[in-house]
Amino acid sequence: MAVNVRVEARPDRRHDVAGLLKRFKRAMQDYGVMHDYTRHAFYEKPCEKRNRKRRAAEAVRQMAQEGFDGKVKAKKKWEGSDE
């Protein structure tokens, strides 16, 4: 995956290095570069790749059966406690 991530320091605004680095990291996350890097950091055998894809498809299928509407429901902080 070849992605050109570019963060410019404009002369009309003062940018500190920390702010530029923060914008660069956010841009890399938006493009999915870090996710791709961590996935390719180690060799994944073909059977492991198939199993990962199969598990992801099963999760999607199960969410569709349960009527998942794309919204995550937040659990209450004290739900399930005995107090």
N, C-alpha and C positions, 0 to 999 in steps of 0.2 A: 504494500500500500504506500504509494508515494503521495505525500501531501506537502504542499508548501505552506508552512505556517509563518506568518509575517506580522510583526508588531513594530509599528513605526513610532519614533520619538519626534513629534512635531515641534518645530521651532517656536510656534506661537504659545505653547504651553510648557511649563517646566515639569519634567518627569524625573523622579528619582529612580534609581536602579531597582529598588524593591517593587515599585509600582509597575514598571515595565516587565519585570520577571513574573509578577502576579498575573498580568494580562496575557503574557506568553503561555503560562501554565494553563490558564482558563481556555485559551484558544486551542491548545493541544488536547484538552479534555473534550471540548466541543467537537473536534474532528475525530475523536476516538483513537488518537495515536497512542496514548498510554495504555488503553485497554488492549490494543493490538500488540503493543510491545510486551506486556506482561503475559499475554497468551502465547507469544512466540519465544519467550525467554528460554524455554526448555522444549526439547523434542516431544511431540505428542504422537504416540503410535497410532496407526490407522484404526485399530480396534477401539482405542480410547476416544478418538475423534467421533467414530460412529456412535459409541455409547453416549457421549456428551450430547450429540445432536438428537439422539432418540429420547433421552431424558428431557431435553428442552421441548421437543414436540409433544411428549406426554403431558408436561406441565401446561402447555398451551391448550391442549385438548381438554384437560381436566378443568382449567379455568373457564373454558367455553361451556362445558357441561354445567358448571356451577352458576353460570350466568354472570361472569365477571364483566363489569361495565367499564373497566379501565381506571376506576377510582379506588384508591387504597383506603380501607376503613381503619381508622385509628382505634387502638384498644384503650380502654380506660386504664388509668394508672393502677388502680386498686382492684381490678377485675381478677378474680380467682384467688384472692388472699382470704384468709380466715378471719381477719380483723373486721 
